[in-house]
Amino acid sequence: MQITKTIRRVLLERETTGAQLAARLGVTPSNISQKMVRDSWNVSDLAAIAAALGCGFSVSFHLPDGQTMTAEQPAPAEQPEQNSAKT
């Protein structure tokens, strides 16, 4: 449940509901709910969630010799607000 707990915390921080996340991902709210109950996420799910919430995402491997190898997906660049009024 650790991953689901983290997703719930990010949703709260981003002021987003599970239903809103589902809509952004193009899946049903039931799909998100079932994954949360089962804590059944794969890396591509997590990367898609991060992108949908405007967050970065990383996966780390911690080797027995103390090394850590990390793959990162940076947060999407924020788009500057465009003024629709023409001058």
Rosetta constraint file for C-alpha pairs under 8 A:
AtomPair CA 1 CA 5 HARMONIC 6.08 0.50
AtomPair CA 1 CA 36 HARMONIC 7.94 0.50
AtomPair CA 1 CA 38 HARMONIC 7.88 0.50
AtomPair CA 1 CA 39 HARMONIC 5.40 0.50
AtomPair CA 2 CA 6 HARMONIC 6.30 0.50
AtomPair CA 2 CA 39 HARMONIC 7.94 0.50
AtomPair CA 3 CA 7 HARMONIC 6.23 0.50
AtomPair CA 3 CA 39 HARMONIC 6.80 0.50
AtomPair CA 3 CA 41 HARMONIC 7.81 0.50
AtomPair CA 4 CA 8 HARMONIC 6.13 0.50
AtomPair CA 4 CA 36 HARMONIC 5.51 0.50
AtomPair CA 4 CA 39 HARMONIC 5.69 0.50
AtomPair CA 5 CA 9 HARMONIC 6.25 0.50
AtomPair CA 6 CA 10 HARMONIC 6.24 0.50
AtomPair CA 7 CA 11 HARMONIC 6.12 0.50
AtomPair CA 8 CA 12 HARMONIC 6.26 0.50
AtomPair CA 9 CA 13 HARMONIC 6.18 0.50
AtomPair CA 10 CA 14 HARMONIC 6.01 0.50
AtomPair CA 11 CA 15 HARMONIC 5.88 0.50
AtomPair CA 11 CA 16 HARMONIC 4.99 0.50
AtomPair CA 11 CA 17 HARMONIC 6.35 0.50
AtomPair CA 11 CA 18 HARMONIC 7.48 0.50
AtomPair CA 11 CA 53 HARMONIC 7.89 0.50
AtomPair CA 12 CA 16 HARMONIC 6.21 0.50
AtomPair CA 12 CA 17 HARMONIC 7.64 0.50
AtomPair CA 14 CA 53 HARMONIC 6.99 0.50
AtomPair CA 16 CA 20 HARMONIC 6.15 0.50
AtomPair CA 16 CA 21 HARMONIC 6.78 0.50
AtomPair CA 17 CA 21 HARMONIC 6.24 0.50
AtomPair CA 18 CA 22 HARMONIC 6.11 0.50
AtomPair CA 18 CA 29 HARMONIC 6.49 0.50
AtomPair CA 18 CA 32 HARMONIC 6.69 0.50
AtomPair CA 18 CA 33 HARMONIC 7.37 0.50
AtomPair CA 19 CA 23 HARMONIC 6.30 0.50
AtomPair CA 19 CA 28 HARMONIC 7.59 0.50
AtomPair CA 19 CA 29 HARMONIC 4.87 0.50
AtomPair CA 19 CA 32 HARMONIC 7.86 0.50
AtomPair CA 20 CA 24 HARMONIC 6.32 0.50
AtomPair CA 21 CA 25 HARMONIC 6.21 0.50
AtomPair CA 21 CA 29 HARMONIC 8.00 0.50
AtomPair CA 21 CA 49 HARMONIC 7.49 0.50
AtomPair CA 21 CA 52 HARMONIC 7.15 0.50
AtomPair CA 21 CA 53 HARMONIC 7.72 0.50
AtomPair CA 22 CA 26 HARMONIC 5.97 0.50
AtomPair CA 22 CA 27 HARMONIC 5.04 0.50
AtomPair CA 22 CA 28 HARMONIC 5.58 0.50
AtomPair CA 22 CA 29 HARMONIC 5.23 0.50
AtomPair CA 22 CA 31 HARMONIC 7.73 0.50
AtomPair CA 22 CA 32 HARMONIC 6.32 0.50
AtomPair CA 23 CA 27 HARMONIC 6.16 0.50
AtomPair CA 23 CA 28 HARMONIC 6.99 0.50
AtomPair CA 23 CA 29 HARMONIC 7.58 0.50
AtomPair CA 24 CA 52 HARMONIC 6.15 0.50
AtomPair CA 25 CA 48 HARMONIC 7.22 0.50
AtomPair CA 25 CA 49 HARMONIC 7.37 0.50
AtomPair CA 25 CA 52 HARMONIC 6.83 0.50
AtomPair CA 27 CA 31 HARMONIC 6.48 0.50
AtomPair CA 27 CA 32 HARMONIC 7.58 0.50
AtomPair CA 28 CA 32 HARMONIC 6.82 0.50
AtomPair CA 29 CA 33 HARMONIC 6.12 0.50
AtomPair CA 30 CA 34 HARMONIC 6.01 0.50
AtomPair CA 31 CA 35 HARMONIC 6.30 0.50
AtomPair CA 32 CA 36 HARMONIC 6.19 0.50
AtomPair CA 33 CA 37 HARMONIC 6.23 0.50
AtomPair CA 34 CA 38 HARMONIC 6.11 0.50
AtomPair CA 35 CA 39 HARMONIC 5.39 0.50
AtomPair CA 35 CA 40 HARMONIC 5.08 0.50
AtomPair CA 35 CA 41 HARMONIC 6.58 0.50
AtomPair CA 36 CA 40 HARMONIC 6.95 0.50
AtomPair CA 41 CA 45 HARMONIC 6.00 0.50
AtomPair CA 41 CA 46 HARMONIC 6.83 0.50
AtomPair CA 42 CA 46 HARMONIC 6.49 0.50
AtomPair CA 43 CA 47 HARMONIC 6.16 0.50
AtomPair CA 44 CA 48 HARMONIC 6.09 0.50
AtomPair CA 45 CA 49 HARMONIC 6.14 0.50
AtomPair CA 46 CA 50 HARMONIC 6.11 0.50
AtomPair CA 46 CA 57 HARMONIC 7.61 0.50
AtomPair CA 47 CA 51 HARMONIC 6.25 0.50
AtomPair CA 47 CA 57 HARMONIC 6.17 0.50
AtomPair CA 47 CA 73 HARMONIC 7.46 0.50
AtomPair CA 48 CA 52 HARMONIC 6.06 0.50
AtomPair CA 49 CA 53 HARMONIC 6.15 0.50
AtomPair CA 50 CA 54 HARMONIC 6.06 0.50
AtomPair CA 50 CA 55 HARMONIC 4.73 0.50
AtomPair CA 50 CA 56 HARMONIC 5.88 0.50
AtomPair CA 50 CA 57 HARMONIC 6.01 0.50
AtomPair CA 50 CA 75 HARMONIC 7.61 0.50
AtomPair CA 51 CA 55 HARMONIC 5.74 0.50
AtomPair CA 51 CA 56 HARMONIC 6.97 0.50
AtomPair CA 51 CA 75 HARMONIC 6.81 0.50
AtomPair CA 51 CA 76 HARMONIC 6.69 0.50
AtomPair CA 54 CA 75 HARMONIC 5.81 0.50
AtomPair CA 54 CA 76 HARMONIC 5.81 0.50
AtomPair CA 55 CA 74 HARMONIC 7.32 0.50
AtomPair CA 55 CA 75 HARMONIC 4.50 0.50
AtomPair CA 55 CA 76 HARMONIC 6.86 0.50
AtomPair CA 56 CA 72 HARMONIC 7.38 0.50
AtomPair CA 56 CA 73 HARMONIC 5.48 0.50
AtomPair CA 56 CA 74 HARMONIC 4.35 0.50
AtomPair CA 56 CA 75 HARMONIC 3.72 0.50
AtomPair CA 56 CA 76 HARMONIC 7.21 0.50
AtomPair CA 57 CA 72 HARMONIC 5.74 0.50
AtomPair CA 57 CA 73 HARMONIC 5.00 0.50
AtomPair CA 57 CA 74 HARMONIC 6.38 0.50
AtomPair CA 57 CA 75 HARMONIC 7.24 0.50
AtomPair CA 58 CA 70 HARMONIC 6.54 0.50
AtomPair CA 58 CA 71 HARMONIC 5.49 0.50
AtomPair CA 58 CA 72 HARMONIC 4.15 0.50
AtomPair CA 58 CA 73 HARMONIC 6.01 0.50
AtomPair CA 59 CA 70 HARMONIC 5.53 0.50
AtomPair CA 59 CA 71 HARMONIC 5.38 0.50
AtomPair CA 59 CA 72 HARMONIC 6.56 0.50
AtomPair CA 60 CA 68 HARMONIC 6.47 0.50
AtomPair CA 60 CA 69 HARMONIC 5.50 0.50
AtomPair CA 60 CA 70 HARMONIC 4.21 0.50
AtomPair CA 60 CA 71 HARMONIC 6.48 0.50
AtomPair CA 61 CA 68 HARMONIC 5.57 0.50
AtomPair CA 61 CA 69 HARMONIC 5.20 0.50
AtomPair CA 61 CA 70 HARMONIC 6.39 0.50
AtomPair CA 62 CA 66 HARMONIC 6.57 0.50
AtomPair CA 62 CA 67 HARMONIC 5.95 0.50
AtomPair CA 62 CA 68 HARMONIC 4.54 0.50
AtomPair CA 62 CA 69 HARMONIC 6.65 0.50
AtomPair CA 63 CA 67 HARMONIC 5.23 0.50
AtomPair CA 63 CA 68 HARMONIC 6.12 0.50
AtomPair CA 63 CA 69 HARMONIC 7.98 0.50
